[in-house]
Amino acid sequence: MKLREILKSPVFPPGHKWEFRKRGDGYESDVTALVRRMVEDEAIRDDQRWAWERWRNDETKLKKP
């Protein structure tokens, strides 16, 4: 993955509703269930992976001001 290439974030239509179900084997909040469902979407997963790699490899964050 080249960090110089800008990846376009996915755009969903206004009013898009995410369908999610909580796990039944223990406590899970609505937010956790929603995020887990969103990450199952390939476009969101790729966008988040790219953002993480960009943040992790940003040398300016390592330099002291």
CYANA upper distance limits for C-alpha pairs under 8 A (distance plus 0.5 A):
  1 MET  CA     50 TRP  CA      8.36
  3 LEU  CA     50 TRP  CA      8.21
  3 LEU  CA     53 GLU  CA      8.17
  3 LEU  CA     54 ARG  CA      6.66
  7 LEU  CA     47 ASP  CA      7.46
  7 LEU  CA     50 TRP  CA      7.87
  8 LYS  CA     47 ASP  CA      8.09
  9 SER  CA     43 ALA  CA      8.29
  9 SER  CA     44 ILE  CA      8.04
  9 SER  CA     47 ASP  CA      6.36
 10 PRO  CA     43 ALA  CA      6.59
 10 PRO  CA     44 ILE  CA      7.00
 10 PRO  CA     47 ASP  CA      7.94
 12 PHE  CA     16 HIS  CA      6.96
 18 TRP  CA     34 LEU  CA      7.73
 18 TRP  CA     37 ARG  CA      8.29
 18 TRP  CA     38 MET  CA      8.12
 19 GLU  CA     34 LEU  CA      8.33
 19 GLU  CA     37 ARG  CA      8.29
 20 PHE  CA     33 ALA  CA      6.79
 20 PHE  CA     34 LEU  CA      6.36
 20 PHE  CA     37 ARG  CA      6.56
 21 ARG  CA     33 ALA  CA      6.95
 22 LYS  CA     28 GLU  CA      6.56
 22 LYS  CA     29 SER  CA      7.86
 22 LYS  CA     30 ASP  CA      7.46
 22 LYS  CA     33 ALA  CA      5.94
 23 ARG  CA     27 TYR  CA      7.94
 23 ARG  CA     28 GLU  CA      6.92
 23 ARG  CA     33 ALA  CA      8.08
 28 GLU  CA     32 THR  CA      6.87
 28 GLU  CA     33 ALA  CA      7.09
 29 SER  CA     33 ALA  CA      6.78
 30 ASP  CA     34 LEU  CA      6.57
 31 VAL  CA     35 VAL  CA      6.63
 32 THR  CA     36 ARG  CA      6.54
 33 ALA  CA     37 ARG  CA      6.68
 34 LEU  CA     38 MET  CA      6.64
 35 VAL  CA     39 VAL  CA      6.66
 36 ARG  CA     40 GLU  CA      7.12
 37 ARG  CA     41 ASP  CA      7.76
 38 MET  CA     44 ILE  CA      7.30
 38 MET  CA     45 ARG  CA      8.45
 39 VAL  CA     44 ILE  CA      6.44
 39 VAL  CA     45 ARG  CA      5.65
 40 GLU  CA     44 ILE  CA      8.28
 40 GLU  CA     45 ARG  CA      7.37
 41 ASP  CA     45 ARG  CA      6.69
 42 GLU  CA     46 ASP  CA      6.59
 43 ALA  CA     47 ASP  CA      6.69
 44 ILE  CA     48 GLN  CA      6.60
 45 ARG  CA     49 ARG  CA      6.59
 46 ASP  CA     50 TRP  CA      6.62
 47 ASP  CA     51 ALA  CA      6.72
 48 GLN  CA     52 TRP  CA      6.58
 49 ARG  CA     53 GLU  CA      6.70
 50 TRP  CA     54 ARG  CA      6.63
 51 ALA  CA     55 TRP  CA      6.62
 52 TRP  CA     56 ARG  CA      6.41
 53 GLU  CA     57 ASN  CA      6.49
 54 ARG  CA     58 ASP  CA      6.54
 58 ASP  CA     62 LEU  CA      8.18
 59 GLU  CA     63 LYS  CA      7.40
